[in-house]
Amino acid sequence: MPNDAWKICWGPIPGLLLPQYTWHVLQSENVTTIDQLQSIADQIEKIVPGIGPKSGDVIRAELARLLTESPAAGRSRLM
């Protein structure tokens, strides 16, 4: 039976697609904005309990995708 915790989905930070479990952890740690997430992304595995190296890589890749997709469009979706 598949585990929905790792299902990729939209979450409370617009424009980002992350596993459901990752969204849960971020919310429990009160990481609710793109700016908060960007400020800790480089060391998120060390700062946020429940986020390991793989989840950290997924978060950083998704942030990079969002910002390189179209920096102006990405920023407008986030505001």
N, C-alpha and C positions, 0 to 999 in steps of 0.2 A: 504494500500500500504506500503511495507517495506521501511524502512529508510536506505539507503546505507551508511550513515555516521557511523553507528555502525557495518558495515560489517568488519570482521577480514581479514586483508590482510598483505602482505609483504610490507615493506616500505624502506626508504633510509638507515636505519641502518640494515646491513645484519644479518640474522638469527632470527630477531624478528617478531612475528606476533601480530599486534595490531589493534584496530579498526581504520578505516579510519579517523574518527574525531580526534583521539588521534595523529595520524601522522601529521595531519594538524596543530594542536596546537603546537606540538613539533617543526615543521618546522618554524612556525611563531615566535617562541621564540628562534630560532637558536640553538636548541638542535639537533646536527647532527651526533654525535659519541656515541658509546657505553660508552666510558669513561665519557663523559658529562652526559649522562643519569644515569649511576651508581652513579656518585657523588651527584646527587640531588634526587635520587629515594626515599630515606627515608622520605623526606619532600616535595615531588613534589607538593602535593596538596596546600601547603602554598606558594610555590615559583612560580609556573607556573599558570597564570590565565587561566581558562578553563579546568583545570584538577581537578576533584573532588576525593573524597575518593574511589569510585568504579574504576575509571580510574587509580588511583594510585595503587590500589590493583592489577589490571590487569597488569600494567607495572612491578611491583615488582615480580609478579608470572612469567611473561614471562622472565624477567632477570634471575630469579632463575632456570627456566627450561633450559634456554640456557646454563648456567654455570654448571649445574649438569648433563645435558645430556651427555656431554663429554667435560670437561674443555679444554683439548688440542685442540680438534676438533672445539669447539666453538670459541676459541681464533683465530684459523687459519682462520675461516670463516669471522672474524671481521676485519682482516687486509688486 
